[in-house]
């Protein structure tokens, strides 16, 4: 709320200094009173409609309802003159209602009200840049809030030429399809304020971004998709079609053949601690994904990853290399996946150069080939990932350690093909904290590691099998309800997982929203016992979290943005600690999902 309050103060300063409209100025907003329905307006996700009450003026007003990762943004593009002054105003009602203008060519502006029980006027002003010929004006609400209302929106200033219908989008492509969903992305069209996605000629969704995931599809079925661009002048022709066949049910499609609900665990293979050494052959059958902990670099910046079994002096009951490899094959024959996990608490990995990147690819490949593994788990912690000053957009990172990691993983995926299993285990500091802070921030001074996993997850989302954020060893994190949540109970897991399945604006920037992941790509990461890490959650609280996220029950005070029966499952640190604790974690998982 402090950030929002600061924004309100800044907006208030803008309003106070707004220049008066000139005598020749006109209201350029089209259908600002919504008397003609939504004519001229585009609302994300079908969130907008018009109502007869409550209204500020006339007989109609806009009603827009935030839902999931959609903040109910309604916008139109208006033609303006370069280097000219404009005043934007609207009457709004509701909680956290925003009014703004983007694409001004100078400083984009917005203002908002925290709570308006009756209609309240918002105003702000801006000056266009020397080459600006159009701006987008908009209203939107906030995640997790009820519907808001807007009426009598005006944009006062000198008019420009007519807005042109945008060209059809190009570059439509499909990511890795699952049995029920297809991720799509395309190249932006100049002048577009939104896009419409079509399946077999029928519109299935609207979006303001250049990517979307079409869900609710049938397994092993062929589909054709197209996209069009829209603005206040109309809708473009549809793009060239892309054809996709969904995966067969029960696995594949980027999910690595995992069961519908999977249990993931880390096996202490290269070291010993108080939990004791567990041989691969002795890993209980409950565990569907076994992450070998850990592959570590020869030095922080070398990119040269090495893995070896725990020394006999440290682990007296360690198996031989031959027994270890044979046990891996036996697990795979039983349908389990075995991955090499890179990093961990002590394995700092910084791919700061292309040489380190290439060494990473070759050395990880060598480990995978030596042990016949199914894929890779990225468990970069500590100072492995941080963002360089000025790297502010997770969608187009420039920091070498980020760019090189993405490139390296894509190379591994290309080498091993569609069956390659890719998982990640970031800490909350590197993911959900990005809702508030990203890198060193616009003015510097923040921890450059904040949100640093987001560009990696986003760039690899089409290749990502499973993300299991560590919901432990964490400070309090702000959720989408703008409240802080602390580890150890169901509430923390509900709030943190809801962020991944809903999406969120990065560092509060509505133009940089991290898109939701698919439910089958997400598992909840927890300590298997009280000895395994801070933030242990009792089986009863784990069950509450699963009930809330998959069934919509036992949710407590946090209001989720959906219900996801396809949530993949749970991850635990670790298999060893769970065996030390008589298998409590795995038994609870098996009881819940009927394994």
Secondary structure as UniProt FT lines:
FT   HELIX           2..16
FT   TURN            23..24
FT   STRAND          26..27
FT   TURN            30..33
FT   TURN            35..40
FT   STRAND          42..43
FT   HELIX           44..46
FT   STRAND          48..51
FT   TURN            58..59
FT   STRAND          61..64
FT   TURN            68..69
FT   STRAND          74..80
FT   TURN            82..83
FT   STRAND          85..102
FT   STRAND          109..127
FT   TURN            130..131
FT   STRAND          134..140
FT   TURN            143..144
FT   STRAND          148..157
FT   STRAND          170..174
FT   STRAND          182..187
FT   TURN            190..191
FT   STRAND          194..199
FT   TURN            200..201
FT   STRAND          202..207
FT   STRAND          211..214
FT   TURN            219..220
FT   STRAND          222..231
FT   TURN            232..233
FT   STRAND          234..235
FT   STRAND          242..245
FT   TURN            249..250
FT   TURN            253..254
FT   TURN            256..257
FT   STRAND          262..268
FT   TURN            274..275
FT   HELIX           280..282
FT   TURN            285..286
FT   STRAND          289..297
FT   TURN            300..302
FT   STRAND          305..306
FT   TURN            312..314
FT   TURN            316..317
FT   HELIX           321..333
FT   TURN            334..335
FT   STRAND          337..344
FT   TURN            345..346
FT   HELIX           354..371
FT   STRAND          375..380
FT   TURN            382..383
FT   TURN            389..390
FT   HELIX           394..396
FT   HELIX           400..416
FT   TURN            418..419
FT   STRAND          421..424
FT   HELIX           428..430
FT   HELIX           432..435
FT   TURN            439..440
FT   TURN            442..443
FT   TURN            448..453
FT   HELIX           454..459
FT   TURN            460..463
FT   STRAND          466..467
FT   STRAND          477..478
FT   TURN            480..481
FT   STRAND          484..485
FT   TURN            487..488
FT   HELIX           490..502
FT   STRAND          504..506
FT   TURN            507..508
FT   STRAND          509..514
FT   HELIX           519..521
FT   STRAND          522..527
FT   TURN            530..532
FT   TURN            534..535
FT   HELIX           539..551
FT   TURN            556..557
FT   TURN            565..566
FT   STRAND          569..573
FT   HELIX           575..580
FT   TURN            581..583
FT   HELIX           584..593
//
